[in-house]
């Protein structure tokens, strides 16, 4: 048989969604840590200066104080700033956002690299030889069993084969590498053929 099972569209779609989520989250944290929050902190310092004369020494400006809200609303309108009252963003807050963003970005880019490498892999059947995604080669006639326990939920089967008296298994992931099922069916056909006793000729008298 000749089969080449390549990366499936469904697997590619799922990995693309995961990559977008990881890198999107990373960019969100980085945007907050490097752009949005420093800008908000600058506006907060303007708010502190603006309300310094109307607040107690240890009082901070918040949206619970109507005078603070009125003062900022007027100031923001006059200076074309966001009307929403800015919050204090400490150096610790900024550092936390930047650290999380950096970690997520490293994971996200690493994940993208891993997905791209997976696209170079495939599962092949050339004649009687199966070549797995990891490059391992298995002769179809050495497969003695097919483990389908994960087939219904995940589209994964394991070909159990024997080499030098030891049993090993080859992962055949039809969800990831579309076309593996044809290899699985051929292996199961051969297993069944070997386990079926040869038919006797009724014309032969012992």
C-alpha angles and dihedrals in degrees: 000000000000118000131153113190111197134183109300125233090236093055091046090050093051093048091048090054091049091048091050091049094049097044093038090055090047092052091047092055092043091050091052094045098045105027120008101042097041087051091049091049089053090053090047091056088051088052091051091052092045094053099034094108096049100048134072118258095258096034121109123209112255137164089253089075110078093202091055091049093049093047093050094044091055093043093048092050092050093048099036094245129145110283093221112101108254121237128222111261111192126205087255090056092050093045091050093052092047093048094049091045092050093049093047091047092052090049092045095050091044089052091051089051091050092050091050090051090052089059089066090061131082141163113242138187115198110178106306096344125092118199112200127215089262093052097258116143125218129181111230092228092057090063108103101172143012119221108208099167091119095039100094095050104028108016091240127134130175120219108215110210137171127234122174090345093307125112119229134168136230120206114230105188109185092177091060099029108037111213098042091113091071089057091047092051092049091050091049091049091054092046090052092047092053093048094049112090114235115263115254122233107242090206092063112091116203 
